[in-house]
Amino acid sequence: MSNNPFNNNENMFSVEDTEDGIFHVESLEWHPSKEQGKLTSLASGSNVLLVATKNNFLIRWNIETDAFEEIQISKKSDDFIYKVFINTTGDHSIISMNSKTNYYIHTSKSKPILLKKWNGLKIESVAWNASIEQKDNTKPFLIGTTQGVIYETMIEKSREKYLKMVYSVNEGIDQRYNTI
């Protein structure tokens, strides 16, 4: 029997699959604990569900294997997880904090890696490059910030390779290719 708090067969319901059989929805009788705080963000990719909470906990649940992991991203009480992102394979996760601090977690790791080059960026969106994703490398992908700037970046073996501004809403396309 799993200790997974998401796996509760009581009061579950199922929504009929579409004609193509691509969706299956079930109710999860789970609520974050008082210690974890309220939900702030959710993301899913390839049967992996990420749940972020106000008190900086990331719950990573692999639906296929029923593996469940709780990871504390930060112990700072004056900060919280703003948004979480996961790629289509479920291997790569980005955690953006309200304080504009950002972390990366690979599916094989339990410790978040601080993305130093991303300091000061509040991530609003991520566009993963699904056509060339690899297990250990993200390959180039785009991030959009709340400041209206789009960057190209890549993470390889849990390390930031580069961060390159490709567009700024405020400054137009003239600011392209500024690499950090």
PyMOL commands that set and color helices and strands:
alter all, ss='L'
color gray80, all
select helices_A, chain A and resi 116-118+130-132+173-175
alter helices_A, ss='H'
color red, helices_A
select strands_A, chain A and resi 14-15+25-26+39-45+48-53+57-62+67-72+81-86+92-97+102-106+113-114+123-127+141-145+149-156+159-168+178-179
alter strands_A, ss='S'
color yellow, strands_A
deselect
rebuild
show_as cartoon
